[in-house]
Amino acid sequence: MARVLLLLPTTSYRNEAFVAAARRLGLAVTAAADYCHRLAPEWGLPPRMAVPFDRPEVAARTLLAELDEQPDAVLAVDDAGLELAALLCRHLGLPANPPEAVRRVRDKLAFRELLSAKGLTCPRFAHLVADADPLSLLATLDLPVVVKARRLSASRGVIRADDAPSFAAAVERVRAIQRRADRDAERLGLLVEEFIPGSEHALEGLLENGRLRVLALFDKPDPLDGPYFEETILVTPSRLEPPVQRRFAESVERACRLAGLVTGPIHAEARVREETVWLLEIAPRSIGGLCSRALIQALGMTLEELILRHALGMALPEPRADEAAGVMMIPIPRRGLLRAVHNVEAALQVPGVVEVRITAQPGEVLAPPPEGNAYLGFIFSRAKRPQEAEMALRLAHLQLAVELSPEYPVENAPARVRPAC
């Protein structure tokens, strides 16, 4: 029986999907997580299998000493464990992307530097070191600009600024977000780049010995012009002209090759302006949230099962493009405490809608980007044409009513000391 080691982040939407796919394939699963070691037993994990994913060298040493059996594959199900998975594969002699390649594409600044050095189309950019005066960069970049945290995902810590005052405010805000989310915030600083207008698209693919197999190309029909960049709708197949789709795929494959990525899932984001493809980012993982469920019909299986099959050298299906599919990441209207989401059954009655999944729990504090990194839920649709799949999502969303209340006041609450983990 083949064995897979899955690296499960605390808050990933995809943990359950990968575990379920492994079970369908009859695999033996070993799990490691970035939970606190004191809480690990509550998730059925030995305390030594709870490791800090954001300290990959430390985590790798711990897991290598703890493993009883050599796995046939190691997979990180989300961004947090990517570098750790690459390090483990190197030590275990398993095929994988080099850790330095993973590190390079996870860092938005390092990825921009690579694109610029190798002549790929990318916006002009600058590195704003910690505590530097942000206004000093405006002599080298044209407004509007986008301020970005270097290693966060899901539009967290990404803000557009159109003038000097909004730029200074954006920098202060993104610095605070990055400090809360990344232990290396002060060392990293921020990426500042010129804003590129145009439509935005996402490519889902699989690298096989450095060659890119395109699984799907998504359009993002809602304008993503800022000041914040909350993603909502993804629809496939893309309505881009075939030559532009080919250039997108060719740019992704070339960027992967230059970065040193050779195998496994790829999720790429780009803007298209006047048929020019501007790569925004490439991640050596699959699409985020529950969005992979939109591809089940086209792949004939879940995307997670396909990724596991690839990692273990098993046969892969050819994608079918016989219908359109869409997914909406349900927008969070404002920051607040979730009370309820009403009229889900009415949304399910919209023609073309196949599933509505509310993932946030009552009592959970929700926030839209740039602070938030969780979703309210997901709506999925299928139709003959992309525009019909898109319209079904919009009509279903109109049925939903989200009930939020202000967060509980904490100004006068006594300080609480958390136990060290």
PyMOL commands that set and color helices and strands:
alter all, ss='L'
color gray80, all
select helices_A, chain A and resi 15-24+40-43+47-49+56-66+79-92+99-106+108-117+134-139+164-181+185-188+242-259+291-299+303-311+344-348+386-399
alter helices_A, ss='H'
color red, helices_A
select strands_A, chain A and resi 3-8+28-33+73-76+125-128+145-149+158-161+190-194+199-208+211-220+233-236+264-273+276-283+324-329+336-342+353-358+365-366+377-383+401-405
alter strands_A, ss='S'
color yellow, strands_A
deselect
rebuild
show_as cartoon
